Amino acid sequence: MADPAPHPRTRLDDNFASPLRFSLLATLGDGIELDFATLREILQCADSPLSKAISHLQAAGYATARKASLGGRQRTWVHSTREGRDAFAGHLQALREIVAQGGGATI
């Protein structure tokens, strides 16, 4: 008898275990680059947690940040990487499979 396929939870990415990191990468879709203040407003969070989430995703290779001046003020701009978008898509697929195995509604 062949071993059953591993449960989809084994494909969940721990980099998205934080609701803020999950929401951040969901916000940074393909080709979207947003500045820190806009992300803070969209995600309704304080500076420190957002900064930590960005740093975590950068360390994982899932996002990049760049500094640029706009209107004489230094701003941080953030966008997702191809690796990050692929990891996020895989994470979402694993969630869908977990829900399907449980007989629940699909997401």
NORQUIKA-V699581 format. One record per backbone hydrogen bond with DSSP energy under -0.5 kcal/mol. CO is the residue of the C=O (numbers start at 1). NH is the residue of the N-H. If there is no record, write none. Layout:
BEGIN
co: (CO:CO)
nh: (NH:NH)
END
This chain:
BEGIN
co: (7:8:9:12:13:14:18:19:20:21:22:23:24:27:29:31:32:34:35:36:37:38:39:40:40:46:47:48:49:50:51:52:53:54:55:56:57:57:58:62:64:66:68:70:73:75:75:76:77:78:79:81:82:83:84:85:86:87:88:89:90:91:92:93:94:95:96:97:98:99:100)
nh: (10:11:12:14:16:17:22:23:24:25:26:27:28:29:32:33:80:78:39:40:41:42:43:44:45:50:51:52:53:54:55:56:57:58:59:60:62:63:61:81:79:77:75:73:70:68:77:36:66:34:64:85:86:87:88:89:90:91:92:93:94:95:96:97:98:99:100:101:102:104:103)
END
